[in-house]
Amino acid sequence: MGMAFNIPAASRNSQTEHRPCLGWAPVGRVCISIDADCLARLMASHQIHVQEFSCDDEASKQVVRGLLLDCLRLR
């Protein structure tokens, strides 16, 4: 189960304009920053799982650890 994305119908339409000038190409890894409350909601609703991401810094690891413990307490 992966993360659900709300994609507008226009972007799913095969007639949508393709813009190669933007230089977008799929990659194997994307680094993002996300609000801790948003991450908590995604984890609680099973839209994202801890196996699907990693943390690059100790502060982020501690936030995610706390979120996981909170999720376990709610079960």
N, CA, C and O of each residue as an XYZ file, in Angstrom:
300
protein
N       0.846     -1.173      0.000
C       0.000      0.000      0.000
C       0.886      1.229      0.000
O       1.748      1.367      0.868
N       0.695      2.103     -0.935
C       1.505      3.299     -1.041
C       0.736      4.535     -0.663
O      -0.385      4.470     -0.156
N       1.349      5.643     -0.916
C       0.747      6.920     -0.604
C      -0.253      7.307     -1.682
O       0.056      7.225     -2.871
N      -1.428      7.721     -1.287
C      -2.454      8.125     -2.241
C      -2.250      9.582     -2.625
O      -2.011     10.429     -1.764
N      -2.343      9.869     -3.901
C      -2.230     11.231     -4.396
C      -3.543     11.633     -5.036
O      -4.141     10.862     -5.788
N      -3.986     12.831     -4.738
C      -5.200     13.350     -5.344
C      -4.804     14.031     -6.649
O      -4.344     15.173     -6.644
N      -4.983     13.327     -7.771
C      -4.575     13.835     -9.071
C      -5.811     14.327     -9.800
O      -6.732     13.546    -10.038
N      -5.856     15.613    -10.163
C      -7.016     16.122    -10.884
C      -7.237     15.366    -12.184
O      -6.290     14.870    -12.795
N      -8.497     15.284    -12.602
C      -8.849     14.549    -13.815
C      -8.076     15.053    -15.021
O      -7.718     14.255    -15.887
N      -7.806     16.345    -15.107
C      -7.093     16.895    -16.266
C      -5.697     16.304    -16.398
O      -5.225     16.087    -17.514
N      -5.032     16.041    -15.284
C      -3.679     15.500    -15.374
C      -3.682     14.023    -15.740
O      -2.673     13.496    -16.207
N      -4.817     13.349    -15.529
C      -4.917     11.943    -15.907
C      -5.363     11.791    -17.359
O      -5.236     10.717    -17.946
N      -5.877     12.858    -17.923
C      -6.402     12.833    -19.281
C      -5.264     12.674    -20.283
O      -4.260     13.382    -20.206
N      -5.423     11.746    -21.219
C      -4.373     11.494    -22.197
C      -4.166     12.681    -23.129
O      -3.153     12.745    -23.825
N      -5.106     13.622    -23.154
C      -4.978     14.785    -24.008
C      -4.254     15.929    -23.312
O      -4.069     16.996    -23.897
N      -3.851     15.715    -22.087
C      -3.153     16.752    -21.350
C      -1.851     17.098    -22.061
O      -1.138     16.217    -22.542
N      -1.556     18.369    -22.121
C      -0.353     18.845    -22.811
C       0.905     18.316    -22.134
O       1.037     18.406    -20.913
N       1.814     17.775    -22.904
C       3.095     17.296    -22.391
C       4.116     18.404    -22.549
O       4.235     18.977    -23.632
N       4.852     18.718    -21.504
C       5.813     19.820    -21.531
C       7.224     19.299    -21.282
O       7.685     19.306    -20.141
N       7.912     18.852    -22.318
C       9.267     18.359    -22.113
C      10.230     19.444    -21.659
O      11.288     19.140    -21.107
N       9.877     20.712    -21.883
C      10.777     21.800    -21.502
C      10.938     21.917    -19.990
O      11.888     22.539    -19.513
N      10.020     21.326    -19.237
C      10.140     21.396    -17.785
C      11.253     20.514    -17.259
O      11.681     20.673    -16.116
N      11.730     19.584    -18.079
C      12.840     18.747    -17.682
C      12.487     17.681    -16.660
O      13.381     17.111    -16.036
N      11.215     17.403    -16.478
C      10.818     16.405    -15.505
C      11.041     15.014    -16.060
O      10.690     14.730    -17.205
N      11.614     14.163    -15.261
C      11.773     12.760    -15.612
C      11.647     11.963    -14.326
O      12.139     12.398    -13.285
N      10.999     10.803    -14.373
C      10.865     10.008    -13.150
C      12.238      9.602    -12.607
O      13.156      9.285    -13.364
N      12.349      9.619    -11.307
C      13.588      9.220    -10.640
C      13.261      8.182     -9.579
O      12.101      8.025     -9.197
N      14.259      7.486     -9.110
C      14.040      6.460     -8.105
C      13.845      6.999     -6.705
O      13.322      6.289     -5.846
N      14.247      8.233     -6.450
C      14.190      8.768     -5.094
C      13.878     10.258     -5.145
O      14.410     10.988     -5.982
N      13.007     10.700     -4.239
C      12.640     12.105     -4.123
C      12.781     12.506     -2.661
O      12.310     11.791     -1.777
N      13.418     13.630     -2.396
C      13.554     14.134     -1.029
C      12.562     15.267     -0.837
O      12.536     16.222     -1.614
N      11.738     15.154      0.215
C      10.734     16.172      0.510
C      10.758     16.509      1.988
O      11.330     15.786      2.803
N      10.133     17.607      2.308
C       9.921     17.989      3.696
C       8.411     18.005      3.906
O       7.669     18.502      3.059
N       7.956     17.462      5.036
C       6.520     17.371      5.291
C       6.254     17.746      6.750
O       7.029     17.408      7.644
N       5.172     18.432      6.963
C       4.764     18.825      8.298
C       4.528     17.579      9.150
O       3.936     16.612      8.671
N       4.974     17.586     10.386
C       4.846     16.419     11.260
C       3.384     16.019     11.473
O       3.077     14.829     11.544
N       2.485     16.991     11.576
C       1.062     16.665     11.750
C       0.509     15.957     10.517
O      -0.279     15.019     10.635
N       0.924     16.408      9.338
C       0.483     15.770      8.097
C       1.018     14.345      8.018
O       0.287     13.428      7.644
N       2.285     14.154      8.367
C       2.858     12.816      8.376
C       2.114     11.918      9.354
O       1.856     10.751      9.057
N       1.773     12.449     10.504
C       1.026     11.668     11.500
C      -0.324     11.226     10.945
O      -0.723     10.077     11.135
N      -1.033     12.129     10.258
C      -2.322     11.776      9.667
C      -2.169     10.699      8.592
O      -2.969      9.766      8.530
N      -1.145     10.827      7.746
C      -0.911      9.836      6.696
C      -0.598      8.467      7.291
O      -1.081      7.446      6.801
N       0.212      8.450      8.347
C       0.555      7.183      8.983
C      -0.654      6.583      9.683
O      -0.886      5.377      9.596
N      -1.426      7.412     10.377
C      -2.600      6.917     11.107
C      -3.663      6.360     10.162
O      -4.381      5.425     10.515
N      -3.761      6.930      8.968
C      -4.766      6.462      8.006
C      -4.200      5.409      7.052
O      -4.853      5.026      6.081
N      -2.999      4.953      7.332
C      -2.342      3.890      6.553
C      -2.129      4.269      5.090
O      -2.122      3.399      4.219
N      -1.957      5.561      4.817
C      -1.673      6.012      3.461
C      -0.179      6.021      3.173
O       0.235      6.020      2.014
N       0.629      6.031      4.230
C       2.080      5.922      4.093
C       2.585      5.078      5.255
O       2.059      5.153      6.366
N       3.586      4.294      4.994
C       4.118      3.382      6.005
C       5.589      3.692      6.243
O       6.285      4.171      5.347
N       6.044      3.421      7.429
C       7.409      3.744      7.808
C       8.428      3.039      6.902
O       9.541      3.537      6.735
N       8.074      1.913      6.325
C       8.982      1.200      5.424
C       9.192      1.954      4.110
O      10.128      1.655      3.368
N       8.338      2.915      3.824
C       8.374      3.618      2.552
C       9.247      4.874      2.563
O       9.408      5.515      1.525
N       9.805      5.232      3.704
C      10.625      6.440      3.750
C      11.734      6.292      4.775
O      11.722      5.379      5.600
N      12.687      7.201      4.709
C      13.777      7.223      5.677
C      14.023      8.663      6.107
O      13.596      9.600      5.432
N      14.699      8.833      7.210
C      15.014     10.159      7.738
C      16.511     10.404      7.607
O      17.327      9.525      7.885
N      16.856     11.614      7.180
C      18.271     11.939      6.978
C      18.928     12.573      8.188
O      20.156     12.642      8.255
N      18.141     13.038      9.144
C      18.760     13.692     10.300
C      18.152     13.151     11.596
O      17.050     12.602     11.598
N      18.875     13.313     12.671
C      18.471     12.757     13.963
C      17.170     13.369     14.479
O      16.347     12.665     15.064
N      16.977     14.668     14.270
C      15.749     15.310     14.748
C      14.524     14.708     14.052
O      13.503     14.467     14.697
N      14.618     14.467     12.751
C      13.503     13.857     12.018
C      13.253     12.435     12.500
O      12.105     12.014     12.637
N      14.317     11.701     12.756
C      14.171     10.325     13.253
C      13.417     10.311     14.573
O      12.578      9.439     14.800
N      13.707     11.269     15.444
C      13.038     11.323     16.740
C      11.554     11.680     16.590
O      10.712     11.151     17.317
N      11.235     12.576     15.649
C       9.831     12.924     15.399
C       9.079     11.699     14.900
O       7.992     11.394     15.389
N       9.659     10.990     13.920
C       9.001      9.801     13.364
C       8.874      8.728     14.433
O       7.845      8.057     14.508
N       9.891      8.552     15.254
C       9.827      7.571     16.347
C       8.656      7.895     17.271
O       7.908      7.001     17.667
N       8.496      9.175     17.617
C       7.377      9.590     18.468
C       6.027      9.342     17.807
O       5.079      8.908     18.462
N       5.942      9.621     16.502
C       4.696      9.371     15.774
C       4.348      7.889     15.772
O       3.188      7.517     15.948
N       5.354      7.050     15.571
C       5.117      5.601     15.569
C       4.637      5.124     16.937
O       3.717      4.313     17.036
N       5.265      5.632     17.979
C       4.836      5.247     19.329
C       3.398      5.690     19.589
O       2.620      4.954     20.197
N       3.042      6.896     19.129
C       1.671      7.371     19.283
C       0.685      6.481     18.536
O      -0.390      6.169     19.049
N       1.058      6.070     17.312
C       0.194      5.176     16.535
C      -0.016      3.852     17.261
O      -1.124      3.315     17.276
N       1.043      3.331     17.859
C       0.928      2.069     18.593
C       0.041      2.213     19.829
O      -0.706      1.293     20.164
N       0.117      3.355     20.507
C      -0.702      3.584     21.688
C      -2.184      3.644     21.353
O      -3.027      3.286     22.175
N      -2.501      4.100     20.139
C      -3.905      4.248     19.739
C      -4.546      2.919     19.387
O      -5.772      2.834     19.318
N      -3.760      1.888     19.164
C      -4.321      0.580     18.779
C      -4.962     -0.114     19.937
O      -5.480     -1.220     19.784
